[in-house]
Amino acid sequence: MPEYDVVVVGAGSAGLNTAIACAKAGLSVAVIEEHGKIGFPRHCSGLYSTRFLGMMDVRKEFYEHEIFGAKFHSPSGKIVELMRKERAAFVINREALDAYLSRVAAENGVNVMSGVKVVDFDTGNDVCQITMEKGTVESSLMCGADGSNSFVSRKLGFRAPNKLHGIMAITKEGNYDNYVDLYFDNKLYPGFFAWKIPRGRTVEYGIAGNIGPPNVQNFNNFLAKFGVTKYELSSGVIPFGFQKSYANRVLLVGDAAAQVKPLTGGGVIYGMICARIAAKTFADATHEKKFGEKFLARYQKAWKASIGKGISRGLAIRKVYSKMPNSMIDASFGVLSTRVVAKFLENHGDMEFILERKPHAAVS
Ligand SMILES: Cc1cc2nc3c(=O)[nH]c(=O)nc-3n(C[C@H](O)[C@H](O)[C@H](O)COP(=O)(O)OP(=O)(O)OC[C@H]3O[C@@H](n4cnc5c(N)ncnc54)[C@H](O)[C@@H]3O)c2cc1C
């Protein structure tokens, strides 16, 4: 009998949410995280739409600021402003969120091991044998929630069809504006956009683009525009596009499965949704004692039914946008009235923070 029903590799929000949901379903679970301090290093802006509230309480310990809308900047400097009367998004301290989730996991009986790197696994002998830098552990099932550079996914031969490099700089200027600035320019920020997020006591400047030195140069130029010289730097890879997420005894969740919005690079809410679906699949597999790829394929079907449409739309819009010359982007800013932009984003963009309609909950 293996030691655990499920071992989760990676204690990011996707892995921890999977572990919590598995434990709540009565499974014995361990999470293995390579970093000693869960939530670190920083690799996320932590901007989440109010939909987040449907998934968990927003506690004071991870709340930094609130956002009511956005200013969209065109290449020539036109601005389209989209503001709501109600709060549209939260700026969350992602490190605090992950630390909180790891406490909840432990409270639910999950064995959370940090500072332990998984270096290999084998699912060939009626069990998952997971090799860490020191020692091994066995489980019936395994979850690869090890992020955008997922070892588990690579070993299975799966990879995200697309990847971007997101870079962000946090400065110590206080800024309590209630909107984010988004900068569109296909020469300066090809295929994506740059952003400025007020975080209350700090400000974040960020950019995402193709992996490589030009993106880093574009980021430095973006900072120079604002005269930013002192900052805390972090970065990460953003995977997107449809990818296989199951194999014998294994499911992938979160960035490891490229469960990310292609338009915004937002992956936390999709990861939380898929974590619940993965946990349900793990629970069903355990109860029915069916651990093979054929049974686990239902996971991919279920998450695609939930978020697949959003991903497909995002991919289609990205394809069109990335080919648009700046003159056309400018023209669209001129033509689209705020109302039309709002409708468009509401239907297709799901910009994570602008047009969510869920009611608000109090910050506890
Ligand atoms: C600059 C930037 C800004 C972003 N901003 C936002 C945003 O505002 N909103 C949003 O929704 N999304 C945002 N994202 C995307 C978001 O960060 C990811 O979608 C999210 O972090 C994915 O969560 P995850 O749990 O799948 O992976 P991760 O959070 O990356 O967690 C994976 C964990 O696995 C661990 N791990 C990896 N390999 C091993 C191993 N071999 N053994 C043990 N542990 C291992 C890692 O240490 C890590 O803790 C941003 C991304 C970037 C790069």
The ligand as an SDF file (V2000), in Angstrom:
LIG
                    3D

 53 58  0  0  0  0  0  0  0  0999 V2000
    5.4230   38.7030  -14.1960 C   0  0  0  0  0  0  0  0  0  0  0  0
    4.1900   37.8540  -14.0090 C   0  0  0  0  0  0  0  0  0  0  0  0
    3.0250   38.4260  -13.5220 C   0  0  0  0  0  0  0  0  0  0  0  0
    1.8740   37.6470  -13.3480 C   0  0  0  0  0  0  0  0  0  0  0  0
    0.7430   38.2440  -12.8670 N   0  0  0  0  0  0  0  0  0  0  0  0
   -0.3810   37.5250  -12.7060 C   0  0  0  0  0  0  0  0  0  0  0  0
   -1.5740   38.1280  -12.1870 C   0  0  0  0  0  0  0  0  0  0  0  0
   -1.6000   39.3120  -11.8770 O   0  0  0  0  0  0  0  0  0  0  0  0
   -2.6860   37.3550  -12.0480 N   0  0  0  0  0  0  0  0  0  0  0  0
   -2.6700   36.0170  -12.3640 C   0  0  0  0  0  0  0  0  0  0  0  0
   -3.7020   35.3620  -12.2340 O   0  0  0  0  0  0  0  0  0  0  0  0
   -1.5550   35.4220  -12.8530 N   0  0  0  0  0  0  0  0  0  0  0  0
   -0.4140   36.1250  -13.0250 C   0  0  0  0  0  0  0  0  0  0  0  0
    0.7210   35.5320  -13.4800 N   0  0  0  0  0  0  0  0  0  0  0  0
    0.6960   34.0710  -13.7460 C   0  0  0  0  0  0  0  0  0  0  0  0
    0.7610   33.3220  -12.4240 C   0  0  0  0  0  0  0  0  0  0  0  0
    1.9230   33.7280  -11.7240 O   0  0  0  0  0  0  0  0  0  0  0  0
    0.8180   31.8220  -12.6600 C   0  0  0  0  0  0  0  0  0  0  0  0
   -0.2180   31.4570  -13.5350 O   0  0  0  0  0  0  0  0  0  0  0  0
    0.6670   31.0790  -11.3320 C   0  0  0  0  0  0  0  0  0  0  0  0
    1.7130   31.4230  -10.4680 O   0  0  0  0  0  0  0  0  0  0  0  0
    0.6760   29.5840  -11.5630 C   0  0  0  0  0  0  0  0  0  0  0  0
    0.5410   28.9390  -10.3300 O   0  0  0  0  0  0  0  0  0  0  0  0
    1.0630   27.4420  -10.1990 P   0  0  0  0  0  0  0  0  0  0  0  0
    0.7300   27.0120   -8.8300 O   0  0  0  0  0  0  0  0  0  0  0  0
    0.6240   26.6340  -11.3540 O   0  0  0  0  0  0  0  0  0  0  0  0
    2.6550   27.5620  -10.3790 O   0  0  0  0  0  0  0  0  0  0  0  0
    3.6990   28.2710   -9.4400 P   0  0  0  0  0  0  0  0  0  0  0  0
    3.0830   29.3530   -8.6530 O   0  0  0  0  0  0  0  0  0  0  0  0
    4.8590   28.6030  -10.3160 O   0  0  0  0  0  0  0  0  0  0  0  0
    4.1180   27.1230   -8.4100 O   0  0  0  0  0  0  0  0  0  0  0  0
    4.9090   26.0250   -8.8080 C   0  0  0  0  0  0  0  0  0  0  0  0
    5.7020   25.5870   -7.6060 C   0  0  0  0  0  0  0  0  0  0  0  0
    6.3780   24.3720   -7.9240 O   0  0  0  0  0  0  0  0  0  0  0  0
    7.6560   24.4040   -7.3150 C   0  0  0  0  0  0  0  0  0  0  0  0
    8.5150   23.4600   -8.0450 N   0  0  0  0  0  0  0  0  0  0  0  0
    8.9500   23.5510   -9.3130 C   0  0  0  0  0  0  0  0  0  0  0  0
    9.7080   22.4850   -9.6180 N   0  0  0  0  0  0  0  0  0  0  0  0
    9.7640   21.7060   -8.5000 C   0  0  0  0  0  0  0  0  0  0  0  0
   10.4070   20.4640   -8.2000 C   0  0  0  0  0  0  0  0  0  0  0  0
   11.1460   19.8080   -9.0870 N   0  0  0  0  0  0  0  0  0  0  0  0
   10.2560   19.9490   -6.9490 N   0  0  0  0  0  0  0  0  0  0  0  0
    9.4990   20.6060   -6.0060 C   0  0  0  0  0  0  0  0  0  0  0  0
    8.8830   21.7930   -6.2600 N   0  0  0  0  0  0  0  0  0  0  0  0
    8.9990   22.3210   -7.4940 C   0  0  0  0  0  0  0  0  0  0  0  0
    8.0820   25.8680   -7.4720 C   0  0  0  0  0  0  0  0  0  0  0  0
    9.0930   26.2050   -6.5600 O   0  0  0  0  0  0  0  0  0  0  0  0
    6.7690   26.6000   -7.2100 C   0  0  0  0  0  0  0  0  0  0  0  0
    6.6160   26.9400   -5.8530 O   0  0  0  0  0  0  0  0  0  0  0  0
    1.8910   36.2650  -13.6800 C   0  0  0  0  0  0  0  0  0  0  0  0
    3.0630   35.6780  -14.1610 C   0  0  0  0  0  0  0  0  0  0  0  0
    4.2120   36.4550  -14.3240 C   0  0  0  0  0  0  0  0  0  0  0  0
    5.4610   35.8140  -14.8560 C   0  0  0  0  0  0  0  0  0  0  0  0
  1  2  1  0
  2  3  1  0
  2 52  2  0
  3  4  2  0
  4  5  1  0
  4 50  1  0
  5  6  2  0
  6  7  1  0
  6 13  1  0
  7  8  2  0
  7  9  1  0
  9 10  1  0
 10 11  2  0
 10 12  1  0
 12 13  2  0
 13 14  1  0
 14 15  1  0
 14 50  1  0
 15 16  1  0
 16 17  1  0
 16 18  1  0
 18 19  1  0
 18 20  1  0
 20 21  1  0
 20 22  1  0
 22 23  1  0
 23 24  1  0
 24 25  2  0
 24 26  1  0
 24 27  1  0
 27 28  1  0
 28 29  2  0
 28 30  1  0
 28 31  1  0
 31 32  1  0
 32 33  1  0
 33 34  1  0
 33 48  1  0
 34 35  1  0
 35 36  1  0
 35 46  1  0
 36 37  1  0
 36 45  1  0
 37 38  2  0
 38 39  1  0
 39 40  1  0
 39 45  2  0
 40 41  1  0
 40 42  2  0
 42 43  1  0
 43 44  2  0
 44 45  1  0
 46 47  1  0
 46 48  1  0
 48 49  1  0
 50 51  2  0
 51 52  1  0
 52 53  1  0
M  END
$$$$
